[in-house]
Amino acid sequence: MKTDDLITVLARDSSPPWRFRPVLLAAICGSIIAAAALFFAGIGFRPDIAEALGSGRFLFKFVVTITLAVTASLAVGALGSPAGGVRRRGLLLAIAPALLAGAALLELAAIPQSQWGRSLVGHNARFCLTLIPLLAVGPLACFLAALRFGAPANPGLAGAVAGLAASGIAATFYAANCDDDSPLFVMTWYPIATMLVVLAGYVIGRKLLRW
């Protein structure tokens, strides 16, 4: 029997004590609660949150982070099955980066070149690289725990995408604290922080999700 056929049979015949999709939904809810608890307990909103809500650049950060959280969570759902893959979800995962890249290009066209470096560097890079991974710890644990109820064919990839989903949730909360609203800043520092979580998810997933 070919490996692909074996995986298909296992996926059809497996009868886990919990169906994966309800477990994943519970993990998403748990992820949001975990990130929210840490955010409100130790971080909180930026001081000028009321004024920031009137800024399109501030609100756009949430468009990007929520899009990432949703599309990556869908990809986690696909990878939780032995026959699952990210081919169908690959285009969805490209939506958030495409939105951010488009906004960055508009920003470059709208501001003088002399301000590009200042907008890119910002003044919260250190907090971004620290707080997004910190806020992602709980969500990553929830996604990895949910994947244990599935049977991912590629444990490392599943763990990495779990890290991507966790980062999307974490970045959504962090964006409410960060007062660097330039798409250039977001495009530079948010992905670096996200990759730290993705790498952790990959390493942990390879060991934890093997079956």
C-alpha positions as CSV (number, residue, x, y, z in Angstrom):
1,M,0.0,0.0,0.0
2,K,1.3,3.4,-0.9
3,T,1.9,6.0,1.8
4,D,-0.8,8.3,0.5
5,D,-3.3,5.5,0.5
6,L,-2.3,4.5,4.1
7,I,-2.8,8.1,5.3
8,T,-6.2,8.2,3.6
9,V,-7.3,5.0,5.2
10,L,-6.1,6.2,8.6
11,A,-7.9,9.5,8.2
12,R,-11.2,7.7,7.2
13,D,-11.0,5.0,9.9
14,S,-9.7,7.0,12.9
15,S,-12.2,7.6,15.6
16,P,-10.8,10.1,18.1
17,P,-12.6,10.6,21.4
18,W,-13.2,14.2,20.4
19,R,-13.9,15.5,16.9
20,F,-11.1,17.8,15.9
21,R,-13.1,20.8,14.7
22,P,-15.0,21.4,18.0
23,V,-11.7,21.0,19.9
24,L,-10.1,23.5,17.6
25,L,-13.0,26.0,18.1
26,A,-12.5,25.6,21.9
27,A,-8.8,26.2,21.4
28,I,-9.5,29.4,19.5
29,C,-11.8,30.6,22.2
30,G,-9.2,29.6,24.9
31,S,-6.5,31.4,22.9
32,I,-8.4,34.7,22.8
33,I,-9.2,34.4,26.6
34,A,-5.6,33.7,27.4
35,A,-4.2,36.6,25.4
36,A,-6.9,38.9,26.7
37,A,-6.2,38.0,30.3
38,L,-2.5,38.7,30.0
39,F,-3.1,41.9,28.0
40,F,-5.5,43.4,30.4
41,A,-3.6,42.3,33.5
42,G,-0.2,43.5,32.5
43,I,-0.3,45.6,29.4
44,G,-3.5,47.5,28.6
45,F,-4.5,50.0,26.0
46,R,-2.3,52.8,24.8
47,P,-3.1,56.1,26.7
48,D,-4.6,57.8,23.7
49,I,-6.8,54.9,22.6
50,A,-10.0,57.1,22.3
51,E,-8.2,59.4,19.9
52,A,-6.5,56.5,18.1
53,L,-9.9,54.9,17.2
54,G,-10.4,57.8,14.8
55,S,-7.2,57.0,12.9
56,G,-7.4,54.8,9.8
57,R,-3.8,53.7,10.2
58,F,-4.5,52.5,13.7
59,L,-7.6,50.6,12.7
60,F,-5.8,49.1,9.7
61,K,-3.4,47.2,12.0
62,F,-6.4,45.2,13.2
63,V,-7.5,44.4,9.7
64,V,-4.1,42.8,9.1
65,T,-3.8,41.0,12.5
66,I,-7.3,39.7,12.5
67,T,-7.0,38.5,8.9
68,L,-3.8,36.7,9.9
69,A,-5.5,35.1,12.9
70,V,-8.5,33.9,11.0
71,T,-6.6,32.5,7.9
72,A,-4.0,30.8,10.0
73,S,-6.6,29.2,12.3
74,L,-8.3,27.8,9.2
75,A,-5.0,26.4,8.1
76,V,-4.5,24.8,11.5
77,G,-7.9,23.1,11.0
78,A,-6.8,21.7,7.6
79,L,-3.4,20.5,9.0
80,G,-5.1,18.7,11.9
81,S,-6.1,15.8,9.6
82,P,-3.7,13.2,8.4
83,A,-4.8,14.0,4.8
84,G,-4.8,17.7,5.5
85,G,-2.5,20.3,3.8
86,V,-2.1,24.0,3.3
87,R,-2.6,24.0,-0.5
88,R,-6.2,25.1,-0.3
89,R,-5.3,27.6,2.5
90,G,-2.1,28.9,1.0
91,L,-3.7,31.7,-0.9
92,L,-5.7,32.7,2.2
93,L,-2.4,32.9,4.2
94,A,-1.2,35.4,1.7
95,I,-4.0,37.9,2.3
96,A,-2.6,39.5,5.4
97,P,0.9,40.0,4.0
98,A,-0.6,41.4,0.7
99,L,-2.7,43.9,2.6
100,L,0.3,45.0,4.6
101,A,2.5,45.3,1.6
102,G,-0.1,47.4,-0.2
103,A,-0.5,49.7,2.8
104,A,3.3,50.1,3.1
105,L,3.6,51.1,-0.6
106,L,0.8,53.7,-0.1
107,E,2.7,55.0,3.0
108,L,5.9,55.4,1.0
109,A,4.0,57.3,-1.7
110,A,2.3,59.5,0.9
111,I,5.2,60.7,3.1
112,P,8.5,62.3,2.2
113,Q,11.5,60.0,1.8
114,S,13.2,61.7,4.7
115,Q,10.6,60.2,7.0
116,W,10.8,56.6,5.7
117,G,13.5,55.6,8.1
118,R,11.8,57.1,11.1
119,S,8.5,55.5,10.3
120,L,10.1,52.1,9.8
121,V,12.1,52.2,13.0
122,G,9.5,53.7,15.3
123,H,10.1,53.7,19.0
124,N,8.4,50.5,20.2
125,A,10.4,47.9,18.3
126,R,11.7,46.4,21.6
127,F,8.2,46.1,23.1
128,C,6.9,44.6,19.8
129,L,9.5,41.9,19.8
130,T,8.9,41.1,23.4
131,L,5.1,41.5,23.9
132,I,3.8,39.7,20.8
133,P,5.7,36.4,21.6
134,L,4.7,36.8,25.3
135,L,1.0,37.2,24.4
136,A,1.3,34.3,22.0
137,V,2.4,31.8,24.7
138,G,-1.1,30.9,25.8
139,P,-2.6,30.8,22.3
140,L,0.2,28.6,21.0
141,A,-0.3,26.2,23.9
142,C,-4.0,26.0,23.1
143,F,-3.5,25.4,19.4
144,L,-0.8,22.7,20.0
145,A,-3.1,21.0,22.6
146,A,-5.9,21.0,20.0
147,L,-3.6,19.5,17.4
148,R,-2.9,16.6,19.8
149,F,-6.5,15.6,19.2
150,G,-5.9,15.5,15.5
151,A,-3.3,13.6,13.5
152,P,-1.2,16.1,11.5
153,A,0.8,14.4,8.7
154,N,3.5,17.1,9.1
155,P,3.9,17.9,12.8
156,G,6.5,20.6,12.3
157,L,4.5,22.4,9.7
158,A,1.3,22.1,11.9
159,G,3.2,23.5,14.8
160,A,4.6,26.4,12.7
161,V,1.1,27.3,11.4
162,A,-0.2,27.1,15.0
163,G,2.5,29.6,15.9
164,L,1.2,31.8,13.0
165,A,-2.3,31.7,14.3
166,A,-1.2,32.4,17.9
167,S,0.8,35.4,16.6
168,G,-2.2,36.8,14.8
169,I,-4.2,36.7,18.0
170,A,-1.3,38.1,20.1
171,A,-0.6,40.9,17.6
172,T,-4.3,41.9,17.6
173,F,-4.1,42.6,21.3
174,Y,-0.6,44.2,21.1
175,A,-1.8,46.5,18.4
176,A,-4.1,48.1,20.9
177,N,-1.1,49.1,23.0
178,C,1.4,50.0,20.3
179,D,1.4,53.6,19.2
180,D,3.5,53.0,16.1
181,D,0.8,52.9,13.5
182,S,2.8,53.3,10.4
183,P,2.4,50.3,8.0
184,L,6.2,50.5,7.5
185,F,6.7,49.8,11.2
186,V,4.1,47.0,11.2
187,M,5.6,45.4,8.1
188,T,9.0,45.3,9.7
189,W,8.6,44.4,13.3
190,Y,5.4,42.5,13.6
191,P,6.6,39.8,11.2
192,I,9.9,39.4,13.1
193,A,8.0,38.9,16.3
194,T,5.7,36.5,14.5
195,M,8.6,34.4,13.1
196,L,9.9,33.9,16.6
197,V,6.6,32.3,17.6
198,V,6.4,30.3,14.3
199,L,9.9,28.9,15.0
200,A,8.9,27.9,18.5
201,G,5.8,26.3,17.2
202,Y,7.8,24.4,14.6
203,V,10.3,23.1,17.1
204,I,7.7,22.1,19.7
205,G,5.3,20.7,17.1
206,R,7.9,18.3,15.6
207,K,8.3,16.7,19.0
208,L,4.8,17.0,20.5
209,L,2.6,16.2,17.5
210,R,4.4,13.1,16.2
211,W,2.1,10.0,15.9
